[in-house]
Amino acid sequence: MSIAAMPPQQAATDPGQAARPVVLRVSGGKPLRLTAMLLAEGTSWSPRIPAWHEVSLFAGPGGEIALGISTFKKSAHEADVHRAELFPDLDAALGALEGFDPTADLAARIDAADPRISGAVVALQAAALRQQADGLARQWRGMLGELLYQLCQPE
C-alpha cells in the first residue's frame, strides 16, 4: 500500500501547493474536470490479489472535494473500472469512500448454470472467489485506514 496525503487545511493554505487542472476518468461517461489541489492518494496494490484500487482526493477552490476511484484488474480479459464524483465537502467524500464496496467489480470465472460443470467444481470456484474477495477487501481496508489517518494528521 502506498499513501501520500496532505491535510485539507494545509492544502488550502500551502502556497507551494497550487491548484492545477485535474481530469478524473469515468468508465462509460465523461471525465470529471476541475481545477484543484491534491489532498491524498493511495493504492491497494498487492501481488496476491486479482485487482487493486487507486484513490485520489482533490480539493477545489470552493471547498468541494473530487474523489476518483479506479479498479485495475490483472487479467487482460477484464476491463478496468474508473469512477469519479464531486462532493460538497470532505466528510461527504469520506463517507462515500467508507461505503464503497471494493469487491463489487470481481468477476466469477465460471458459469454455474452450465450443466456440464459439477457441483464440486462450482463450490471450489465459489470458495476461490470468496478468498479473492476477502483479500481484496483486506487490502482496501488497509489503504482506507492509512488514507484516513493521513488526512487527520496536523500540519
C-alpha positions as CSV (number, residue, x, y, z in Angstrom):
1,M,0.0,0.0,0.0
2,S,1.2,3.5,-0.7
3,I,-0.3,6.7,0.7
4,A,0.5,10.3,0.0
5,A,-1.6,12.8,1.8
6,M,-1.8,16.5,2.7
7,P,-4.3,17.6,5.3
8,P,-7.2,19.7,3.7
9,Q,-6.3,22.7,5.8
10,Q,-2.7,22.6,4.7
11,A,-3.6,22.1,1.0
12,A,-5.9,25.1,1.2
13,T,-3.2,27.4,2.7
14,D,0.1,26.0,1.3
15,P,1.5,28.5,-1.2
16,G,3.7,25.8,-2.7
17,Q,0.6,23.7,-3.4
18,A,-1.0,25.3,-6.4
19,A,-4.3,24.3,-7.9
20,R,-3.9,22.6,-11.2
21,P,-6.2,21.2,-13.9
22,V,-7.3,17.7,-12.9
23,V,-9.1,15.1,-15.1
24,L,-10.6,12.1,-13.4
25,R,-11.6,9.2,-15.7
26,V,-15.2,7.8,-15.6
27,S,-15.9,4.4,-17.3
28,G,-18.6,4.8,-19.8
29,G,-19.0,8.5,-19.2
30,K,-17.5,12.0,-19.5
31,P,-14.4,12.6,-17.3
32,L,-14.7,14.9,-14.3
33,R,-12.7,18.0,-15.0
34,L,-11.8,20.6,-12.4
35,T,-9.0,22.8,-11.1
36,A,-8.0,21.5,-7.7
37,M,-5.2,20.6,-5.3
38,L,-4.3,17.0,-4.4
39,L,-5.2,16.2,-0.8
40,A,-4.4,12.5,-0.7
41,E,-3.9,9.5,-2.9
42,G,-3.3,5.8,-2.2
43,T,-3.1,2.4,-3.8
44,S,-4.1,-1.1,-2.5
45,W,-1.9,-3.0,-4.9
46,S,-0.7,-6.4,-3.8
47,P,0.8,-9.2,-5.9
48,R,-1.5,-11.7,-4.3
49,I,-4.9,-10.3,-5.3
50,P,-6.6,-10.2,-8.8
51,A,-7.4,-6.5,-8.7
52,W,-6.4,-3.4,-6.8
53,H,-7.7,0.2,-6.3
54,E,-6.2,3.6,-6.6
55,V,-7.9,6.5,-4.8
56,S,-7.4,10.3,-5.3
57,L,-8.9,13.1,-3.3
58,F,-8.7,16.7,-4.6
59,A,-9.9,19.9,-3.0
60,G,-11.5,22.5,-5.3
61,P,-11.3,26.3,-4.8
62,G,-14.9,26.4,-3.3
63,G,-14.2,23.6,-0.8
64,E,-15.7,20.9,-3.0
65,I,-13.9,17.5,-3.0
66,A,-13.4,15.4,-6.0
67,L,-13.0,11.7,-5.4
68,G,-11.5,9.3,-8.0
69,I,-11.5,5.5,-7.5
70,S,-10.0,3.3,-10.1
71,T,-10.2,-0.5,-10.0
72,F,-7.4,-2.2,-12.0
73,K,-7.7,-5.8,-13.0
74,K,-4.6,-8.0,-13.5
75,S,-6.4,-10.1,-16.1
76,A,-6.1,-8.8,-19.7
77,H,-9.6,-10.1,-20.4
78,E,-11.3,-7.8,-17.8
79,A,-11.7,-4.0,-18.2
80,D,-10.5,-1.6,-15.6
81,V,-13.3,0.5,-13.9
82,H,-12.9,4.2,-13.2
83,R,-15.3,6.3,-11.0
84,A,-15.2,10.0,-10.1
85,E,-17.6,12.1,-8.2
86,L,-17.7,15.6,-6.8
87,F,-18.8,16.1,-3.2
88,P,-19.7,19.3,-1.3
89,D,-17.2,18.7,1.5
90,L,-14.6,16.2,2.8
91,D,-17.0,14.5,5.1
92,A,-19.3,13.6,2.3
93,A,-16.4,12.3,0.2
94,L,-15.0,10.2,3.1
95,G,-18.5,8.8,3.7
96,A,-18.6,7.6,0.1
97,L,-15.1,6.0,0.5
98,E,-16.2,4.2,3.7
99,G,-19.3,2.9,2.0
100,F,-17.5,1.8,-1.2
101,D,-17.6,-2.0,-1.9
102,P,-14.2,-2.9,-3.3
103,T,-15.4,-6.4,-4.3
104,A,-18.2,-5.3,-6.5
105,D,-16.2,-5.5,-9.7
106,L,-14.8,-9.0,-9.1
107,A,-16.0,-11.4,-11.8
108,A,-16.8,-15.0,-11.4
109,R,-14.9,-17.0,-13.9
110,I,-17.3,-19.9,-14.1
111,D,-20.9,-20.4,-15.4
112,A,-22.7,-22.1,-12.6
113,A,-25.7,-22.7,-14.9
114,D,-23.6,-24.9,-17.3
115,P,-24.9,-28.5,-16.7
116,R,-21.5,-30.0,-17.6
117,I,-19.9,-28.4,-14.6
118,S,-20.1,-30.4,-11.4
119,G,-21.4,-29.0,-8.1
120,A,-18.0,-29.7,-6.6
121,V,-16.3,-27.5,-9.2
122,V,-18.8,-24.7,-8.6
123,A,-18.2,-25.0,-4.9
124,L,-14.4,-24.8,-5.4
125,Q,-14.7,-21.8,-7.7
126,A,-17.0,-20.1,-5.2
127,A,-14.5,-20.7,-2.4
128,A,-11.7,-19.3,-4.5
129,L,-13.7,-16.2,-5.4
130,R,-14.6,-15.7,-1.7
131,Q,-10.9,-15.9,-0.9
132,Q,-10.0,-13.3,-3.6
133,A,-12.8,-11.0,-2.3
134,D,-11.6,-11.3,1.3
135,G,-8.0,-10.4,0.2
136,L,-9.2,-7.5,-1.9
137,A,-11.4,-6.2,1.0
138,R,-8.4,-6.5,3.4
139,Q,-6.2,-4.5,1.1
140,W,-8.9,-1.9,0.6
141,R,-9.5,-1.5,4.4
142,G,-5.7,-1.2,5.0
143,M,-5.4,1.5,2.3
144,L,-8.5,3.3,3.5
145,G,-7.3,3.3,7.1
146,E,-3.9,4.8,6.1
147,L,-5.7,7.4,4.0
148,L,-8.0,8.5,6.8
149,Y,-5.1,8.5,9.3
150,Q,-3.0,10.7,6.9
151,L,-5.9,13.2,6.4
152,C,-6.3,13.6,10.2
153,Q,-2.7,14.4,10.8
154,P,-2.0,18.0,11.9
155,E,0.3,20.2,9.7
